[in-house]
Amino acid sequence: MKALRYAKRLIEFDSTSHRSNRTIAKYLEMKLTKHGFVVEKTGYLDAKGVRKVNLVAKKGGGTGGLAYFCHSDVVPAKRWFTKKFSPFEPRVARSRLYGRGSCDMKGSIACMLEASQGIAWDDLKRPLYFVCTADEEVGFDGAKAVVADSKYYRELVEFQPKVIIGEPTMLEILHGHKGCFEFTAIAQGKAAHSSSRDGINANLKLIPFLTAMKELYEETEADPKFQNSAFDPPTLSMNISLSGDGSAHNVTASRAVCSVNFRPMPGVDHQPVVQRVCTLAKMSGLKLELNDYGGPLWTDPDSEFVQQALQLVHRKQAKTAAFGTDGGVLTELTDKIVCGPGSISQAHTKNEWIGLEQLHRGTEIYAKMIQHWCC
């Protein structure tokens, strides 16, 4: 099975998001070129000045066709379940492939590499696109760069191919997912010994804001206008986290930070939440940073595209997911679904793995999709 061999090789690249992905991009570029793709490579510097690479490849001519989207970065692996091998040393055991990124989403990439290799250029009546982004795990910056810079992406927008985002779904069809929005409220104080009058405790400035955030959280959990029953859970899933400057217990905190992440959904207007937070932060004298990472994805489950995809995977009903993908950034593309091998429950875990049967089935299903929409 070529997909297994490809997946092993991909796992060997430590493409954690804080690192450059140039080496894995070079490998994929070589493989795609060998398989008959014309590869457009675009680069950018991330917020810390690290070079990142996106690949947008095309095989075949004509219009329409199929576009497969994936990402090359993985989450960190600070803890791993064994000392016998590292997260970037792939191992097969009990019909599973273990390694960081095996499930999310190098196994998926490997399946599409094998599936696309089996289709000759002359068999393609419509094009096949292979898009691999950086930084999906840390805010979809690679996808945003593709949208802004790629000439082939402009072609996708013009000719509207069917879009498959290969995140792990156990090869189920997802027709919708939530987005990701975050705001960070920062309180500034002054560090000093707590026995003196010189300090200003930033935590005290943050407390009124935190009280209001608790009320807002409870409201979004209870009010139907902030909910969509097509999702589980049906709420915005607000998550509140705190951090500070690490001051000793006898030093007043010079800085306190409250970060709130929530997940926008189709059909739910979350702007009142954002506006309320902005007002509350201003009233509390806090600095506020807003990060709209990516919107929700929604394709009509009764559309011809979704129904055809269901037939190809032998499923009766499309589903939704609470997580987000690059698809939330690809707003100019109309027909989008998420479908990939492996289970999202294995993604980001300390013993991440993908079943070999999923690699086999994933290759078969991607080959069917290429045949259906490109040949």
Stockholm file with secondary structure:
# STOCKHOLM 1.0

chainA/1-375         MKALRYAKRLIEFDSTSHRSNRTIAKYLEMKLTKHGFVVEKTGYLDAKGVRKVNLVAKKGGGTGGLAYFCHSDVVPAKRWFTKKFSPFEPRVARSRLYGRGSCDMKGSIACMLEASQGIAWDDLKRPLYFVCTADEEVGFDGAKAVVADSKYYRELVEFQPKVIIGEPTMLEILHGHKGCFEFTAIAQGKAAHSSSRDGINANLKLIPFLTAMKELYEETEADPKFQNSAFDPPTLSMNISLSGDGSAHNVTASRAVCSVNFRPMPGVDHQPVVQRVCTLAKMSGLKLELNDYGGPLWTDPDSEFVQQALQLVHRKQAKTAAFGTDGGVLTELTDKIVCGPGSISQAHTKNEWIGLEQLHRGTEIYAKMIQHWCC
#=GR chainA/1-375 SS CHHHHHHHHHHTSCCBTTSCCHHHHHHHHHHHHHTTCEEEEEEEECTTSCEEEEEEEEESCSSCCEEEEEECCBCCCSSCSCSSSCTTSCEEETTEEESTTIIIIIHHHHHHHHHHHTSCGGGCSSCEEEEEESCGGGTSHHHHHHHHHCHHHHHHHHHCCEEEECCCSTTCCEEEECCEEEEEEEEECBCCBTTSSCCBCHHHHHHHHHHHHHHHHHHHHHCGGGCCTTSSSCSCCCEEEEEECCCCTTBCCSEEEEEEEECCCTTCCCHHHHHHHHHHHHHTTCEEEEEEEECCEECCTTSHHHHHHHHHHTCSCCEEESSCCGGGTCTTCCCEEECCSSCGGGTTCTTCEEEHHHHHHHHHHHHHHHHHHHC
#=GC SS_cons         CHHHHHHHHHHTSCCBTTSCCHHHHHHHHHHHHHTTCEEEEEEEECTTSCEEEEEEEEESCSSCCEEEEEECCBCCCSSCSCSSSCTTSCEEETTEEESTTIIIIIHHHHHHHHHHHTSCGGGCSSCEEEEEESCGGGTSHHHHHHHHHCHHHHHHHHHCCEEEECCCSTTCCEEEECCEEEEEEEEECBCCBTTSSCCBCHHHHHHHHHHHHHHHHHHHHHCGGGCCTTSSSCSCCCEEEEEECCCCTTBCCSEEEEEEEECCCTTCCCHHHHHHHHHHHHHTTCEEEEEEEECCEECCTTSHHHHHHHHHHTCSCCEEESSCCGGGTCTTCCCEEECCSSCGGGTTCTTCEEEHHHHHHHHHHHHHHHHHHHC
//
